[in-house]
Amino acid sequence: MLDTVNKQFLDDGKYANVEDLDEKLIQFKAKFIECDRDLSGDLDLMDLKYMLEKLGQPKTHLELKKMIKQVDLNNSGTINYHEFILMMLGKSSVLRMILMFEDKKKDAEKPTGVAPKKKITELP
């Protein structure tokens, strides 16, 4: 089913100008499958909660419901794969922004070892 949705996006002229669309759809499919923990074909509240906690962006249930509502076009209370792709190709979704910066966060260098000692007068 996910491949069918990907093919619809590839065949749709509205998305012809999206750079590397075929590669992006493969990445979106992998991310969707990873997040759909109960294999229902939709991302529900708990799937979204897991995904955001894994990314270090925990949200309250109210915030999660708002995120789902923002992209849930059929009012099912979940995000199906078609809605997920539309969200990822869109520009304004908070959830999209979190997912797009996931890799950048992983690549950020974290300090290692013991922090240097400072005098109290050197603290901000």
N, C-alpha and C positions, 0 to 999 in steps of 0.2 A: 504494500500500500504506500509506503513512504517513497519508493522509487516512482510510483505513478504520480504522486504529487510533485516530485522533483521534475519529472518529464513535462508536466503541465506548465511549470514555471519556465522551463527551458524553451518550450514551444510558444509561450505567450510573448508577443511582440513588445508589451509594456516593459519587459525586463531585458530587452536586447542590449541596452546600453550599460547594464551592470557588468563591471569588469570582473572577469574570472568567475562568472556565475556558476558554471558547472563545478568548479573546485569549492566554492562557498557552499553550495548545496550539499556536497559530500561532507563537509565539516559540520554543517547544521544538522544533518541526519545523524552523524555520530554523537553530537552533543545532545540531541533529543533522545536518542536511544539510551545514552548514559544517564540522563535525568529521569526517564520514565521507569522508575524502580519497580512498579507493580505490573509493568508490561501491558497496561491498559490501552495504550495508543494515545493517551492524553496526559498532559501534565496537570496533576491536581495540586491542592494546597500542600500536601506532604512532600510531593516530588519537588515542588518549588522551594519549600523550606529546606530540604536536604541539599539541593543544589546551591542555594545561597549560603548556607552554613559551611559547606565545603569550600566555597570561595572566600570565606571569612567575612561575609556580609549578612549576618543573621538579621532577620526581620520579624516583627510581631505578626500575629495572625491577621490583624487588621491591615497592616501594610501589604502582606501577601495577597489578601483578597483584593485590595486596590490594584495591585500589579496585574493580577489575573483579569480583573474587570477592564483594565485599559486595553487589553489585546483580545479579549474573548468576544468575537464577533457574533457567535450564535447563542450567547447567553447560557452556555452549558455549565458555567462555573469552573471550567477547565480550559487548558490551552491545547488545541489539537495541532497536528503537525503543520497544516496549512496556515493556521494563525501564527504559529511559531516562526515560520519562514517570513510571513508578512512583517512580523515584528522585527526580525533580524535584518530585513532589507529596508525597514523604515528608518526614521531619523530621530524620533522623540521618546521612545520607550525607555524608562529607567532600567527595566530588566535587560534590555538590549545593551545598554551602556555597561552594565555590570559584566555581562558575558563577553563583550568586546575587549574589556580591559583585563580579563582574567589572565591571559598570557603575559601581559605586561607586568602584572603583579608577581607572577611566578618568576620572571626574569630579574626582578629587582634584587640587587645584592643586599644581603642582610649581614650586619656586623657579626663577627664571631669573637669568641674569647671574652675576657673580663673587661668591663668598661673601665676606662681610665679614672683614677681618683681625682676629684676636684675639691678645691677649697670652697667653703660656703660663700665666699665673696665672688667666686667665679660663676656661680649659678645665675641663671637669668631671673 
